[in-house]
Amino acid sequence: MSLMNDLRTELSILFGLSEPALKVHALKNLWAQRTDWLVREDLVLSNCSMGRPDKPTLKPPKQVPSRKPSSHEGLGALIHSVCHIEFNAINLALDAAWRFEHMPKHYYLQWAQVAFEEATHFELLSGLLNDMGFAYGDFDAHEGLWLMCEKTQDDVLARMALVPRTLEARGLDATPVIQDKLKRLTQPLTPYAQRALEILDVILRDEITHVQIGNHWYLWLCAKQGLNPQRTFLELSRTYRAPKIRPPFNEVARRLAGFTEEDLQALNEQAAMD
């Protein structure tokens, strides 16, 4: 892909690609050209639709079958669920970068990098699925993460508060839980489970940075608009009916991702009230 257009325009084109492998390949090519990127912060882009592959079949979260990872198929289903999250995360980052105009140039550069890193995660997980005899799309999935993206498409402040700072931050809490579940399967671990653990280590490391980026721009927007971050977060959560954030919280990872002690106290207090 050649940057005949500005970066945001190119990212909007990638956003519309349906084939996961093509989307990942195009992102890698775009990343390789990053020294040549041009960014038009003031460009207002027409709305475009996210490209969706025909598979996986999307169902409400409670209708997605639950399988125990102790079986080969169950482990494949678990890896597939994380792989699906990473595919959605590619599109979340692309959407954050092309959709919202009049943000600082660094905002767009950071979300382009996040999209590239999410594509790397997806490639690692889909490769593991292939080695196991499966493919992305073989198992049912849900679209919970993307629904909040649609709800916040007209408000960058709400997007930063409720997607990276809320939904993606839940991944910081969930990843160690998944890893512990894998470690309890068998000893020694099967090669597939061991590779899954290693990939999850990479994902957790990178997701700390991704959530930190969301936190940074949320706080930047609050400061620019003269808003109290904690109060505004609660108001946005109610307005957009964000999912409840439930413990256990990975407080170490959340601190690294930019959550303050006040943020963590508010999370624990809210959890105690639910």
ZAZA-687318 format. One line per field, with one value per residue (C-alpha): residue number from 0; residue in three letters; chain; x, y, z. Coordinates in pm, 1 decimal, always signed. Layout:
! ZAZA-687318
n: (NUM;...)
res: (Ala;...)
chain: (A;...)
c1: (X;...)
c2: (Y;...)
c3: (Z;...)
! end
This chain:
! ZAZA-687318
n: (0;1;2;3;4;5;6;7;8;9;10;11;12;13;14;15;16;17;18;19;20;21;22;23;24;25;26;27;28;29;30;31;32;33;34;35;36;37;38;39;40;41;42;43;44;45;46;47;48;49;50;51;52;53;54;55;56;57;58;59;60;61;62;63;64;65;66;67;68;69;70;71;72;73;74;75;76;77;78;79;80;81;82;83;84;85;86;87;88;89;90;91;92;93;94;95;96;97;98;99;100;101;102;103;104;105;106;107;108;109;110;111;112;113;114;115;116;117;118;119;120;121;122;123;124;125;126;127;128;129;130;131;132;133;134;135;136;137;138;139;140;141;142;143;144;145;146;147;148;149;150;151;152;153;154;155;156;157;158;159;160;161;162;163;164;165;166;167;168;169;170;171;172;173;174;175;176;177;178;179;180;181;182;183;184;185;186;187;188;189;190;191;192;193;194;195;196;197;198;199;200;201;202;203;204;205;206;207;208;209;210;211;212;213;214;215;216;217;218;219;220;221;222;223;224;225;226;227;228;229;230;231;232;233;234;235;236;237;238;239;240;241;242;243;244;245;246;247;248;249;250;251;252;253;254;255;256;257;258;259;260;261;262;263;264;265;266;267;268;269;270;271;272;273)
res: (Met;Ser;Leu;Met;Asn;Asp;Leu;Arg;Thr;Glu;Leu;Ser;Ile;Leu;Phe;Gly;Leu;Ser;Glu;Pro;Ala;Leu;Lys;Val;His;Ala;Leu;Lys;Asn;Leu;Trp;Ala;Gln;Arg;Thr;Asp;Trp;Leu;Val;Arg;Glu;Asp;Leu;Val;Leu;Ser;Asn;Cys;Ser;Met;Gly;Arg;Pro;Asp;Lys;Pro;Thr;Leu;Lys;Pro;Pro;Lys;Gln;Val;Pro;Ser;Arg;Lys;Pro;Ser;Ser;His;Glu;Gly;Leu;Gly;Ala;Leu;Ile;His;Ser;Val;Cys;His;Ile;Glu;Phe;Asn;Ala;Ile;Asn;Leu;Ala;Leu;Asp;Ala;Ala;Trp;Arg;Phe;Glu;His;Met;Pro;Lys;His;Tyr;Tyr;Leu;Gln;Trp;Ala;Gln;Val;Ala;Phe;Glu;Glu;Ala;Thr;His;Phe;Glu;Leu;Leu;Ser;Gly;Leu;Leu;Asn;Asp;Met;Gly;Phe;Ala;Tyr;Gly;Asp;Phe;Asp;Ala;His;Glu;Gly;Leu;Trp;Leu;Met;Cys;Glu;Lys;Thr;Gln;Asp;Asp;Val;Leu;Ala;Arg;Met;Ala;Leu;Val;Pro;Arg;Thr;Leu;Glu;Ala;Arg;Gly;Leu;Asp;Ala;Thr;Pro;Val;Ile;Gln;Asp;Lys;Leu;Lys;Arg;Leu;Thr;Gln;Pro;Leu;Thr;Pro;Tyr;Ala;Gln;Arg;Ala;Leu;Glu;Ile;Leu;Asp;Val;Ile;Leu;Arg;Asp;Glu;Ile;Thr;His;Val;Gln;Ile;Gly;Asn;His;Trp;Tyr;Leu;Trp;Leu;Cys;Ala;Lys;Gln;Gly;Leu;Asn;Pro;Gln;Arg;Thr;Phe;Leu;Glu;Leu;Ser;Arg;Thr;Tyr;Arg;Ala;Pro;Lys;Ile;Arg;Pro;Pro;Phe;Asn;Glu;Val;Ala;Arg;Arg;Leu;Ala;Gly;Phe;Thr;Glu;Glu;Asp;Leu;Gln;Ala;Leu;Asn;Glu;Gln;Ala;Ala;Met;Asp)
chain: (A;A;A;A;A;A;A;A;A;A;A;A;A;A;A;A;A;A;A;A;A;A;A;A;A;A;A;A;A;A;A;A;A;A;A;A;A;A;A;A;A;A;A;A;A;A;A;A;A;A;A;A;A;A;A;A;A;A;A;A;A;A;A;A;A;A;A;A;A;A;A;A;A;A;A;A;A;A;A;A;A;A;A;A;A;A;A;A;A;A;A;A;A;A;A;A;A;A;A;A;A;A;A;A;A;A;A;A;A;A;A;A;A;A;A;A;A;A;A;A;A;A;A;A;A;A;A;A;A;A;A;A;A;A;A;A;A;A;A;A;A;A;A;A;A;A;A;A;A;A;A;A;A;A;A;A;A;A;A;A;A;A;A;A;A;A;A;A;A;A;A;A;A;A;A;A;A;A;A;A;A;A;A;A;A;A;A;A;A;A;A;A;A;A;A;A;A;A;A;A;A;A;A;A;A;A;A;A;A;A;A;A;A;A;A;A;A;A;A;A;A;A;A;A;A;A;A;A;A;A;A;A;A;A;A;A;A;A;A;A;A;A;A;A;A;A;A;A;A;A;A;A;A;A;A;A;A;A;A;A;A;A;A;A;A;A;A;A;A;A;A;A;A;A)
c1: (+0.0;+137.0;+57.1;-97.8;-350.5;-292.3;-254.1;-610.6;-752.1;-535.1;-646.8;-1013.2;-954.3;-795.8;-1090.0;-1321.1;-1126.2;-1320.1;-1057.4;-851.9;-531.6;-556.0;-616.8;-314.4;-92.9;-197.4;-130.6;+217.5;+290.7;+161.4;+371.2;+681.9;+620.7;+579.2;+869.1;+669.5;+337.1;+149.9;-135.2;-421.4;-571.8;-840.8;-964.3;-1330.3;-1376.6;-1708.8;-1840.9;-1735.3;-1837.4;-1609.1;-1519.8;-1645.9;-1551.8;-1836.3;-1708.5;-1717.5;-2091.5;-2177.2;-2417.4;-2519.9;-2250.6;-2470.9;-2537.4;-2171.1;-2097.3;-1863.3;-1598.9;-1344.5;-986.6;-874.4;-978.3;-810.2;-1128.7;-1183.8;-832.4;-892.7;-1215.5;-1037.0;-759.8;-1021.8;-1206.1;-887.6;-809.9;-1154.8;-1093.0;-766.7;-936.4;-1190.1;-905.2;-746.4;-1066.8;-1108.7;-765.6;-823.8;-1157.7;-1010.0;-745.7;-952.7;-1283.7;-1202.9;-1063.9;-886.8;-679.3;-300.0;-85.4;+61.9;-287.2;-317.5;+35.9;-20.1;-346.4;-189.8;+82.4;-180.1;-356.2;-29.7;+43.8;-310.1;-261.5;+57.0;-137.0;-407.0;-146.7;+19.6;-310.6;-451.4;-122.5;-153.9;-512.1;-396.9;-125.8;-394.9;-606.2;-851.1;-895.5;-1028.5;-1402.4;-1440.3;-1601.7;-1892.6;-1811.1;-1981.0;-1943.0;-1962.8;-1644.2;-1753.2;-2097.7;-1946.0;-1735.6;-2055.6;-2221.9;-1931.7;-1871.6;-1970.3;-1770.2;-1394.6;-1404.5;-1659.8;-1459.2;-1138.1;-1324.9;-1530.6;-1324.0;-951.3;-1005.3;-1294.4;-1336.6;-975.4;-857.0;-1065.2;-815.4;-546.6;-755.1;-863.6;-532.1;-368.1;-687.4;-673.7;-305.1;-371.3;-644.8;-402.4;-132.2;-372.8;-456.4;-174.6;+184.4;+389.5;+184.9;+108.9;+307.9;-9.0;-94.7;+266.0;+260.1;-71.4;+83.2;+376.4;+148.4;-63.2;+253.6;+315.0;-47.1;-47.6;+276.9;+143.5;-206.3;-64.2;+72.7;-251.2;-462.2;-207.8;-254.2;-629.6;-584.9;-348.0;-590.9;-888.0;-708.2;-586.9;-943.6;-1073.0;-805.9;-880.9;-1253.3;-1208.0;-1369.1;-1307.9;-1182.6;-1339.0;-1677.4;-1687.3;-1602.0;-1894.9;-2130.9;-2019.4;-2049.1;-2411.3;-2498.8;-2365.6;-2462.5;-2111.5;-2072.3;-1996.9;-1626.9;-1591.8;-1293.5;-1040.4;-844.2;-486.2;-382.6;-14.1;-93.3;-353.9;-103.9;+145.0;-135.0;-190.9;-466.1;-421.6;-477.0;-798.0;-910.3;-839.1;-1015.9;-1322.8;-1319.4;-1305.6;-1575.8;-1805.3;-1743.6;-1833.1;-2167.4;-2273.2)
c2: (+0.0;+340.4;+646.6;+852.0;+968.3;+1069.4;+809.5;+843.1;+782.5;+473.8;+342.4;+392.9;+179.2;-95.2;-69.0;-171.2;-483.8;-801.2;-1073.0;-1097.4;-1214.0;-929.8;-674.6;-798.8;-802.2;-448.3;-322.1;-474.3;-303.6;+26.1;-6.4;-65.4;+277.8;+461.5;+702.3;+837.1;+879.7;+1205.6;+1298.7;+1542.0;+1610.3;+1838.5;+1598.6;+1502.9;+1152.2;+1011.4;+725.3;+379.4;+32.3;-215.6;-511.4;-838.9;-1192.1;-1439.1;-1641.1;-1664.9;-1678.2;-1402.3;-1473.9;-1305.6;-1375.1;-1615.4;-1824.8;-1887.2;-2248.9;-2295.0;-2566.4;-2690.0;-2620.4;-2961.2;-3109.6;-3031.9;-2873.5;-2683.6;-2539.4;-2443.4;-2267.6;-2073.2;-1962.9;-1873.5;-1650.7;-1451.7;-1445.3;-1294.7;-1028.0;-938.7;-911.6;-673.8;-484.1;-423.5;-258.7;-65.6;+90.7;+161.9;+322.5;+540.1;+662.9;+745.6;+853.1;+1142.3;+1461.5;+1754.7;+1543.4;+1592.1;+1414.3;+1187.7;+1053.8;+912.4;+775.7;+593.2;+431.0;+322.6;+151.0;-14.1;-147.6;-296.5;-462.7;-603.0;-745.3;-913.9;-1071.2;-1192.9;-1344.9;-1531.6;-1672.5;-1761.5;-1934.0;-2142.1;-2230.3;-2343.7;-2562.9;-2722.5;-2805.0;-2515.9;-2175.0;-1838.2;-1859.8;-2227.2;-2144.2;-1912.2;-1573.3;-1261.9;-894.1;-734.9;-533.8;-382.0;-271.3;-7.7;+115.4;+178.4;+352.4;+597.6;+675.1;+1040.7;+1121.1;+1068.9;+1135.0;+857.1;+628.8;+672.1;+628.4;+323.3;+121.8;+128.5;+247.8;+10.1;-285.8;-330.9;-278.1;-581.4;-779.0;-680.6;-848.9;-1149.3;-1252.9;-1378.3;-1569.2;-1742.3;-1817.1;-1972.6;-2187.2;-2310.4;-2386.8;-2611.4;-2826.3;-3078.2;-3098.6;-3080.6;-2852.7;-2961.6;-2771.4;-2589.8;-2476.8;-2366.4;-2158.7;-2007.2;-1900.6;-1739.8;-1551.8;-1430.3;-1292.0;-1086.2;-969.9;-864.5;-669.9;-482.1;-429.7;-243.5;+10.2;+19.0;+89.4;+349.9;+524.5;+529.9;+660.8;+932.8;+1066.1;+1037.5;+1250.3;+1489.6;+1541.3;+1586.8;+1849.7;+2027.6;+2040.1;+2120.1;+1794.3;+1587.3;+1248.6;+1027.5;+1202.8;+1216.6;+848.2;+752.2;+979.5;+833.6;+479.1;+546.7;+735.3;+463.5;+173.8;+37.6;-316.8;-343.6;-388.0;-677.2;-807.2;-952.6;-650.0;-676.3;-369.1;-402.8;-396.2;-123.9;+100.6;+46.1;+137.1;+473.1;+405.6;+614.9;+499.8;+705.2;+514.3;+178.1;+277.0;+380.6;+46.9;-151.3;+60.1;+20.0;-356.2;-379.8;-203.3;-433.7)
c3: (+0.0;-96.2;+109.4;-171.1;+87.6;+445.2;+720.2;+847.1;+501.2;+458.6;+797.4;+704.5;+393.6;+606.3;+845.8;+563.0;+466.6;+549.9;+508.2;+831.1;+660.2;+406.2;+682.8;+878.3;+567.9;+472.3;+824.5;+823.0;+490.5;+622.4;+938.2;+726.5;+569.2;+899.2;+836.8;+540.3;+717.3;+665.6;+898.3;+833.2;+1174.8;+1028.7;+760.5;+808.7;+669.1;+557.5;+764.9;+651.3;+764.0;+935.2;+718.9;+864.0;+757.2;+704.8;+999.9;+1298.7;+1354.3;+1602.7;+1886.4;+2212.4;+2476.4;+2675.8;+2363.6;+2281.6;+2385.5;+2680.8;+2646.6;+2896.8;+2780.6;+2907.5;+2571.4;+2239.2;+2104.7;+2427.8;+2417.8;+2055.7;+2152.7;+2429.2;+2193.7;+1932.9;+2179.2;+2247.3;+1874.7;+1810.5;+2073.5;+1902.1;+1561.7;+1713.4;+1879.0;+1537.1;+1421.7;+1747.0;+1701.7;+1331.8;+1413.2;+1686.7;+1442.7;+1133.8;+1286.7;+1520.0;+1367.7;+1536.6;+1773.6;+1802.6;+1545.2;+1814.2;+1887.6;+1535.0;+1532.1;+1859.2;+1751.9;+1423.0;+1624.8;+1845.6;+1534.9;+1409.1;+1743.4;+1768.5;+1418.3;+1540.9;+1829.7;+1593.0;+1361.5;+1649.0;+1775.1;+1433.2;+1352.5;+1669.6;+1578.7;+1235.5;+1389.1;+1607.3;+1302.3;+1344.5;+1182.8;+1290.6;+1232.9;+1327.8;+1663.4;+1746.4;+1898.4;+2032.7;+1950.2;+2295.1;+2252.6;+1923.4;+2045.4;+2273.2;+1983.0;+1786.8;+2081.1;+2118.6;+1750.7;+1792.9;+2106.5;+2135.3;+2511.5;+2562.9;+2332.0;+2531.8;+2861.0;+2773.7;+2526.2;+2618.1;+2974.5;+3047.3;+2811.5;+2703.9;+3061.0;+3153.6;+2948.5;+3197.8;+3467.1;+3258.6;+3102.0;+3424.2;+3503.3;+3163.3;+3213.4;+3553.8;+3398.7;+3132.0;+3387.6;+3578.2;+3275.2;+3276.8;+3389.3;+3185.4;+2960.8;+2607.9;+2342.1;+2232.1;+2584.2;+2639.4;+2322.1;+2423.8;+2756.7;+2577.3;+2338.2;+2630.1;+2790.1;+2475.7;+2466.5;+2833.7;+2788.7;+2487.4;+2627.6;+2925.8;+2678.8;+2478.4;+2787.0;+2895.6;+2559.8;+2613.7;+2967.4;+2845.2;+2585.6;+2820.0;+3078.5;+2806.3;+2685.6;+3040.6;+3109.9;+2782.2;+2863.9;+3232.9;+3348.2;+3659.8;+3529.4;+3796.9;+3797.7;+3418.1;+3391.6;+3613.5;+3417.9;+3084.0;+3217.8;+3316.5;+2997.3;+2767.4;+2995.8;+3012.0;+3151.4;+3520.2;+3592.2;+3831.1;+4033.5;+4056.6;+3934.9;+3814.1;+4008.7;+3916.4;+3544.0;+3587.0;+3765.5;+3483.1;+3241.0;+3409.9;+3661.9;+3975.9;+4331.9;+4326.0;+4015.4;+4177.8;+4498.7;+4297.7;+4110.9;+4434.9;+4596.8;+4297.1;+4290.8;+4662.0;+4595.5;+4307.7)
! end
